[in-house]
């Protein structure tokens, strides 16, 4: 069993309130969950209106599949025009960890 985690640090462009931030982030989180069958949540920078940290987690039988899914999630989020992906950090745990 392999477990992968991905942290995506995002800068939102034209957002002036937390309510507006949620209206941008919530549909992206829902689409990542639906499209890639992963666990995903806004996990940080909760009180900042122009920053967001999205956490993604996936479990699979093979490490390569976990990497592929996390790569796809990162590409999808990075392609969104309403914000800028500042950084992406990933962790992979396998049977030997």
N, C-alpha and C positions, 0 to 999 in steps of 0.2 A: 504494500500500500504506500502511495506517495501523497503528500499533502503540499500544496503550493499556496503561497500568500503573495499578494501584490498590493502595494500601497501607491496610490496615484495622488500626487500633490498638484493641485489645480489652482490657477489664477483666473478668476472670472472677470470678463471685460467690463461691460456697462451695467453693473449691479450696484444699487444704492441702499439696499436694506436686506435684512435676514429673510424677510418674506419673499422678496424677489429672488434671493439666492436659492431658497428651497424650490421655487417654481422652475428654476433652471436645472438643479441637481436631481430632483426627484424623478423626472422622466428618464434621465440618463441612467440612473441606478436601476430603474425598472426595466429598461431596454437591455442593459447588460445582463441582468438576471434572466430575462426571458430568452434572449438570443443565445447565451452561452451556457445556461443551466449551471450557474455558479451561485455561491452565497456572496452577496455584495451589500455594502452599507456605507453611508457617510459616517466616517469614523474619527474625524478630527477637524480642528479649526471651526468648531461649531458656533462660536460667538463672533467670528470674523465674517463680514459680509462679502469680501472679495476673494477669500481663499476657501478651499475645501480639500479634505483628504478623503478619498474613496478607498475602501478596503475591499479586496476581492479574495475569496478562498475557494479552492477546488480540491477534490479528492478523487484519485483514480488509481488503477492498478499499475500503470506505467508512468515513469518519470517524463518520458518524451511527450506523452499526451498532456500531462500537466503543464509542461512548458509551452506546448502549442496553444492550449486554451488561454493561458496567461498572456502570451504574445498577442493573440487575437483580441482579448479584452483591452490590452494597452493600445493597440492600433485603432480600435473602435473609439476609445475615449479621446485619443490624440487627434482623431480626424474631425472632431466636433468643432464647428466654427465659433461657438459662443464662449469658449474659454481656451486658455493656453495650458498645456501640460508642462509643469515646471520640472518634475522629476518622477521617476518610477523606481521603486525598490521591490525586489522579490526575494522570497525565501522558498527553498524546497527541502522538505524533510522526507527521507526515504527509510527503508527497513533497517538500515545500519545506523541511523541517528538515535 
